[in-house]
Amino acid sequence: MRILLVKLSALGDVVQSLPVAMAIKAQDPSARVDWLVEPPAAPLLQGHPALERVIVSPRKGPAGSLWQKAGRMVGFRRALASVRYDAVVDLQGLIKSAILVSLCRSERKIGFAGGKEPAAALALNERLPAYDPDRHALLRYLDLLEPLGYQRPAQVQYGLWPSAEEERAVDELLAGWDQARPLILLHPVALWPSKLWPLEHWVELTRLLVEAGVNVGVSGAAGDTAWGRAMVAGWTGAASAPRDFTGRTDLRVLAALQRRARAVVSTDTGAMHLAAAMGAPTLALFGPTAPWRTGPFGAGHQIIRLGLECGPCFRRGCDNPRCMNEITATAVAERVAEMLAGPAARTKELVHGH
């Protein structure tokens, strides 16, 4: 079987789709699985043990001249046309993925009918019934194994094993800290403004955790440095001072760093799903979205959600985001303490070769 999986974005969705590729390879080691993705999440897939080829869409590629962009598009079209697939699976179910699926060479183009953009199903010739939107996203993706002739795996695996180089990068980030103190990673930023927990709450949570005797790190992209700096301000020079890792890790080093954490506290964002995939016990702060749809998957994770009557509203913006603002730093710190008191969650999947 030569199979192309189409999941372009976002990071959390790509992470939650990885068990599909892992299940295919586990049940059919001779299968050749390719993946079509957009640039932001592509580094996580490069060298993945279940994938033969990662095809990167130029849609969100680097800037350049019109000729450079045209050249990338031509190369991309050639890459898509160079292989005739036994099946193309649209895990995205949006117009942007449907356009690319239509360019692929395959007699079987599989995906769900319905969805957020029902017209996307026009690119398919094998349409599964519309899915239940309240079914967890990862389980929905695994449903697409059946038409390929594969079974749902008994153990969800992601195949994200840190390399020796990535582990060394994490050692450098953590150097000088008392390693007997548990590491708590805080990931404060989310794409939707309505998912954000107020910065002053993160600052207070950082203080409470440091005073409780743990190592506190702040993770995020280069654009999140203002949050990281604010959260670690005032602790300079102290051996137990929190550290700002924003902009200092790529996706793969972030994953390796999360694996070392005894707990990750995060908003509903891609890094939350990555932490869960790495086996880090994850405490997710939910407001406008539904954890039963997109919460951290698996055992050992926890949710804080107020459950107000107005939610989940799935709105990107809100003039009065009480669902996030009224979660207190004290409540989050207490939940972290409870997680630290229990056994550290780790998945068998994280042991390479097992």
C-alpha positions in Angstrom: 0.0 0.0 0.0 1.2 3.5 -0.9 -0.8 6.0 1.2 -0.9 9.8 1.4 -2.2 11.3 4.6 -3.3 15.0 4.2 -3.2 17.0 7.4 -1.8 20.4 6.7 -2.3 22.2 10.1 -2.4 23.2 12.9 0.2 21.7 15.2 -2.2 20.1 17.6 -4.2 18.6 14.7 -1.0 17.1 13.2 0.0 15.7 16.5 -3.3 14.0 17.0 -3.2 12.5 13.5 0.2 10.8 14.0 -1.4 7.7 15.6 -3.0 7.0 12.2 0.4 6.7 10.5 1.8 4.7 13.4 -1.2 2.3 13.3 -0.7 1.7 9.6 3.0 0.9 9.9 2.4 -1.3 13.0 -0.1 -3.4 11.1 1.5 -3.3 7.7 5.3 -2.7 8.0 5.6 -2.8 4.1 3.1 0.1 3.7 4.7 3.3 2.4 3.1 6.3 4.1 3.6 9.9 2.9 2.3 13.1 4.6 1.2 16.4 3.1 1.6 19.3 5.5 2.2 23.0 5.7 5.5 24.4 6.8 4.8 25.3 10.5 4.3 21.7 11.5 6.6 20.0 9.0 9.7 19.9 11.2 7.9 17.6 13.6 7.3 15.1 10.8 10.8 15.1 9.2 12.4 11.8 10.0 9.3 10.3 11.6 9.6 6.5 11.8 6.2 5.9 10.2 6.7 8.2 7.2 8.6 7.7 4.0 8.2 11.2 2.5 7.0 14.5 3.9 5.6 16.8 1.2 5.4 20.4 2.3 2.8 22.7 0.8 4.1 26.1 -0.2 0.9 27.8 0.9 2.6 29.2 4.1 6.2 28.9 2.9 9.0 31.5 3.2 8.7 34.9 1.6 10.4 35.5 -1.8 10.0 36.9 -5.2 7.1 36.0 -7.5 9.5 33.8 -9.4 10.7 32.0 -6.3 7.1 31.4 -5.2 6.2 30.1 -8.6 9.2 27.8 -8.6 8.2 26.3 -5.3 4.6 25.8 -6.5 5.9 24.0 -9.7 8.1 21.8 -7.6 5.3 21.0 -5.2 2.9 20.1 -8.1 5.6 17.8 -9.5 6.1 16.1 -6.1 2.3 15.5 -5.8 2.1 14.1 -9.4 5.2 11.9 -9.1 3.4 9.1 -7.2 0.2 7.3 -7.8 -1.2 6.4 -4.4 -3.4 3.4 -3.5 -5.3 5.8 -1.3 -5.3 9.5 -0.3 -6.8 10.2 3.1 -8.0 13.7 3.8 -7.7 14.1 7.6 -8.3 17.8 7.4 -11.7 18.0 5.7 -11.4 21.7 4.7 -11.5 23.4 1.3 -7.7 24.0 1.5 -7.0 20.3 1.8 -9.6 19.3 -0.7 -7.9 21.4 -3.4 -4.7 19.5 -2.8 -6.4 16.2 -2.7 -7.9 16.9 -6.1 -4.4 17.3 -7.5 -3.2 13.9 -6.2 -3.1 10.8 -8.4 -5.3 8.1 -6.8 -8.4 6.1 -7.5 -9.3 6.2 -3.8 -9.8 9.6 -2.1 -11.2 9.1 1.4 -12.6 11.4 4.0 -15.7 12.5 5.9 -18.8 14.0 4.5 -20.1 17.1 6.3 -17.6 18.8 8.6 -16.9 22.5 8.9 -16.8 23.0 5.2 -19.1 20.4 3.6 -18.0 21.4 0.1 -14.6 19.9 0.8 -16.1 16.4 0.4 -16.5 17.1 -3.4 -12.8 16.1 -3.8 -13.5 12.7 -2.4 -14.8 9.5 -4.1 -15.2 7.6 -0.8 -17.1 9.6 1.7 -17.7 8.4 5.3 -20.8 9.6 7.1 -20.5 12.9 8.8 -18.7 12.6 12.1 -20.1 13.5 15.5 -18.4 16.8 16.4 -18.4 16.0 20.1 -16.3 12.9 19.5 -12.7 13.5 20.3 -10.7 14.6 17.3 -8.0 11.9 17.7 -10.7 9.1 17.8 -12.3 10.6 14.6 -8.9 10.4 12.8 -8.5 6.8 13.8 -12.0 6.1 12.3 -10.4 6.6 8.9 -8.3 3.4 9.4 -11.2 1.2 8.7 -11.8 2.0 5.0 -8.0 1.3 4.5 -8.4 -2.2 6.0 -6.7 -1.4 9.3 -7.9 -1.8 12.9 -8.0 0.8 15.6 -4.8 0.3 17.7 -5.1 -0.9 21.3 -2.4 1.5 22.3 -2.2 5.0 20.8 1.3 5.8 19.7 2.8 9.0 18.2 6.3 7.9 17.3 7.9 11.1 18.7 11.2 9.9 20.1 13.7 12.6 20.9 17.1 12.3 19.3 20.4 12.4 21.2 21.0 15.9 19.9 17.6 17.1 21.1 18.2 15.5 24.5 21.6 17.4 24.7 19.8 20.6 23.8 17.4 20.1 26.7 20.4 19.3 29.1 21.8 22.7 28.2 18.5 24.5 28.9 18.2 22.8 32.3 21.9 23.1 33.3 22.5 24.6 36.7 19.1 23.8 38.2 18.7 21.4 41.1 17.5 18.3 39.2 15.9 16.9 42.4 13.2 19.6 42.0 10.4 18.6 39.6 10.2 20.6 36.4 6.9 22.3 35.6 6.5 23.9 32.2 4.1 26.7 31.6 2.8 27.4 28.1 0.8 30.6 28.3 0.0 31.6 24.7 -2.7 30.4 22.3 -3.8 31.5 18.8 -7.3 32.6 19.8 -7.5 35.7 22.1 -10.4 34.0 23.8 -8.3 31.1 24.9 -5.7 33.2 26.7 -5.4 33.2 30.5 -4.5 36.7 31.8 -0.8 37.4 32.0 -1.1 38.6 35.6 -2.5 35.1 36.5 0.5 33.4 34.8 2.9 35.7 36.8 1.1 34.8 40.0 1.2 31.1 39.2 4.9 31.3 38.5 5.5 32.9 41.9 3.4 30.2 43.7 5.1 27.4 42.0 8.7 28.7 42.6 7.8 29.2 46.2 6.5 25.6 46.4 10.0 24.4 45.5 9.8 23.4 41.8 11.7 24.4 38.7 9.5 26.5 36.5 10.1 27.0 32.7 8.1 29.1 30.3 7.8 27.7 26.7 6.6 29.4 23.6 7.6 30.6 20.1 9.8 33.6 19.4 6.7 35.8 19.2 5.8 34.8 22.8 8.9 36.3 24.4 7.0 39.2 26.0 5.0 36.7 28.0 8.0 34.7 29.0 10.0 37.8 30.1 7.1 39.1 32.2 6.6 35.7 33.9 10.3 35.4 35.0 10.9 39.1 35.8 12.2 39.8 39.2 13.9 36.5 39.9 17.2 37.2 38.2 20.2 35.6 39.9 18.3 33.2 42.2 19.3 29.5 41.9 15.6 28.6 41.9 14.6 31.4 39.5 12.1 30.5 36.7 13.5 30.4 33.2 12.2 31.8 30.0 12.5 29.2 27.1 10.3 31.2 24.7 12.0 31.4 21.2 14.8 29.0 22.4 13.4 25.7 21.2 12.2 24.3 17.9 9.3 21.9 17.9 11.4 18.8 18.4 13.4 20.3 21.3 10.2 21.5 22.8 8.9 17.9 22.7 12.0 16.6 24.3 11.8 19.3 27.0 8.1 18.5 27.7 9.1 14.8 28.1 11.3 15.9 31.1 8.4 17.8 32.8 6.5 16.4 35.7 3.6 18.6 34.6 2.8 21.0 31.7 0.3 23.8 32.3 -1.1 25.1 29.0 -4.0 26.8 27.3 -5.9 24.9 24.6 -3.1 25.0 21.9 -0.9 22.8 19.9 1.8 22.6 22.6 -0.8 21.1 24.9 -1.3 18.2 22.5 2.4 17.8 22.0 2.9 17.6 25.7 0.3 14.9 26.0 1.9 13.0 23.1 5.2 13.1 24.9 3.7 11.5 28.0 3.9 14.7 30.2 1.0 15.0 32.6 -0.8 18.0 31.2 -3.1 20.4 33.0 -5.1 22.3 30.4 -7.0 25.5 31.0 -10.2 25.5 28.9 -12.7 28.3 28.3 -14.4 28.8 24.9 -13.6 25.3 23.6 -14.7 21.8 24.6 -12.1 19.5 26.2 -14.2 16.4 25.2 -13.4 17.4 21.6 -9.9 18.7 21.8 -8.5 18.1 25.3 -5.2 16.3 25.9 -5.7 12.7 25.0 -4.9 9.8 27.3 -4.6 9.1 31.0 -2.8 11.3 33.5 -4.1 14.6 32.2 -6.4 17.1 33.9 -8.7 19.9 32.8 -9.7 23.1 34.6 -12.9 24.6 33.2 -15.5 26.7 34.9 -18.4 25.4 32.9 -20.2 28.7 32.5 -23.6 28.7 30.8 -22.2 30.6 27.8 -19.7 28.0 27.0 -18.3 26.4 25.1 -19.0 29.1 22.6 -16.1 28.4 20.2 -15.6 32.1 19.6 -12.1 33.4 18.8 -12.8 36.7 20.6 -14.9 37.8 23.5 -15.5 41.2 25.2 -15.8 39.5 28.6 -13.9 36.2 28.7 -15.0 35.2 32.2 -14.5 31.5 31.4 -10.7 32.2 31.4 -10.3 35.3 33.5 -12.1 33.8 36.5 -9.8 30.8 36.8 -7.5 31.7 39.7 -3.8 31.1 39.9 -4.3 29.5 43.3 -6.7 26.9 41.9 -4.2 26.0 39.2 -1.3 25.8 41.6 -3.3 23.5 43.9 -4.1 21.3 40.9 -0.4 21.1 40.0 0.4 20.1 43.6 -2.1 17.3 43.3 -0.5 16.1 40.1 2.9 16.1 41.7 1.7 14.1 44.6 0.6 11.3 42.3 2.7 9.0 40.1 4.4 10.7 37.1 2.5 9.7 33.9 4.6 8.2 31.2 3.5 6.1 28.2 5.2 2.9 27.0 5.4 4.5 23.5 8.2 6.8 24.7 10.6 3.9 25.0 12.2 3.5 21.6 11.6 0.1 20.1 8.9 -1.0 22.5 
